[in-house]
Amino acid sequence: MAEVNGTRPQRPRSLSRAALQRLRQPLDVALVSERTTDDGEVLRYLEGWRVIEQANAIFGYDRWGAELVGDIAYRALPGGNGRGRTAPCGLYTATVRVTVDGCLPHSDVGTGVVSEHSAEGHATACKSAVTDGLKRALRHFGVTWNGVKSRGRTAL
């Protein structure tokens, strides 16, 4: 690290032992929600409020935070997906930065698909993008939400 005014800046501490131990524990399956897609596929995921609840339990409710970085972006998608069902109308993206006491901050991009062209459809997709960004940013701290898999990848 570079010196500032002749003094070396303090390096961030790492996570506490208690937090590291919690991160190594498997996720309680009772926390996992499921939904079935139009294709009949079952998706397993953690709801946003559960992710926040788990982050509070792991890091301490006053020891971490999240913020949007920049604006939430929207991109309209062309129609027609060739599968006989309604194509998504658009896609929201949101960059979320998570800061945990004693660690460098981490950011990631979340997405939310607009499946219905209505005010409610857009609001849901916008919130989904922010929640997805939060979940993805938390993964940089070692939060893997063990056992939650969908289509071969973690579905937070």
N, C-alpha and C positions, 0 to 999 in steps of 0.2 A: 504494500500500500504506500502511496505517496505521502510524504511528510507535508504538513500544513503548519506554517509559522514555526518551524523547527520542532514540532511535536508530531508524533505519529498518531493518526486517528485510531480510535479504539475499534478493534474488529468485532463484528457481531458475534454474540455467543451462539451456541447451537441450541437446539430444543432441549428442554429439561428431560431428565431420565424418565420421569413419569409420562411425559408426552410421547417419548420414543417407545416406551413399553405399551402404551395404548395403541399406537400405530401398528405394532406387531400383532396385536390381537385380531382374531377373525371377527368379521362383522356379525352382529346378532341377526339371524335370518328373519326375525320378527320385524325388523326395520325395513325390509325390502318389500316394495309394492310391485304389483304385476298389472299389466294391461294387455289386451289382445288386439293385434292390428287387424285391418280389413282382410288381410291375407290369412288370418288365423294364427299368426306367429305370436307367441307369448314373450313380451318384453319385461325384463326385471330391471327395476331402477330404484333409486332413492329420491324421495320427494325433497324439494328444496328446503323446506322447514326442518326436515330430518338431518340434512347435511349441516345446516347451521347449528342444530342441536348437538350433533356429533363434534363439530369443530369447537363449540363451547366446552364440551366435556374433555376434549383432547388438549386444547391450548389454554383454556380458561376464558370465561365470557368477556373479560376485559383485557385480554392479552392478544387479540387478533382483530382484524377488520378487513373490509373489502370496499373497493370503490371502482366506479366506472372510469375508464381511461378514454377520454374523447367521447364522441357522439355514438349513439346507436345508429347503425347504418341499415338501410333497406334496399333490397334489389329485387325488382320484379322478375319473375321467371316466365319463360315462354310456356304456353299450354301444351297439353298432349304428351302423355308418357307411354302411349301404346299398350297399356295394360287394361283398358276398359274402365278405369276409375278416374275420378277427378284429379287433375294434376295440381300440384301446389301452385299457389298464386305468387308467392314471393318468399324471400328469406331475409331475416334480420340477423345482424351480427353485432356482438358487443364484446369489447375487451374489458376484462375485469382484473384488477390488481388486488392481491391478497398480501397483507402484511401481518407477520407474527412477531411478537416481541422477541428480540434476540436473533432474528434471522433477516436475511435480505429479502425484499419483496419479490413475488413472482406474479406474472401475468399470463393470461391465456385468452383465447377467443372462443366465445360460445355462439351457437347458432339456434335459431328458432324458425320453424317452417310455418308459413301462413297457408293453412289448408282450406280456409273458407274466407272469401273476400267480404268480410264484414268488420265493423269496428271491434267486435269481440274477438274475431279471428286474428286481427292484427295485434290487439292488446295481449292476447295469450302468447302469440309468437314472440313479441317483443320481450315479455317477461321471461319466456323460456330461454331466449338468447342470453339474458343476464344470468339466470340460474345456471345454465350450462357453462358459461364462462367462469362462474364461481367454483363449480365442481371441478372444472379442468385446472384452474389455478391452484386449488387445494392439493391436487395430485402432485404438484411440484414439491410439496413438503413431505411427501411420503404417504399421503392419505390415498390408499388404493381401494378402499371399500371392498376388501377381500370377499370373493364369492359372488359378486354381482356381475354377471356376464350376459351379454346380448350380442348375437351375431359374431361371436369370437372376440369381442372387445369389451372393456369395462363400460357399462352403462350406468352412469352416476345419476 
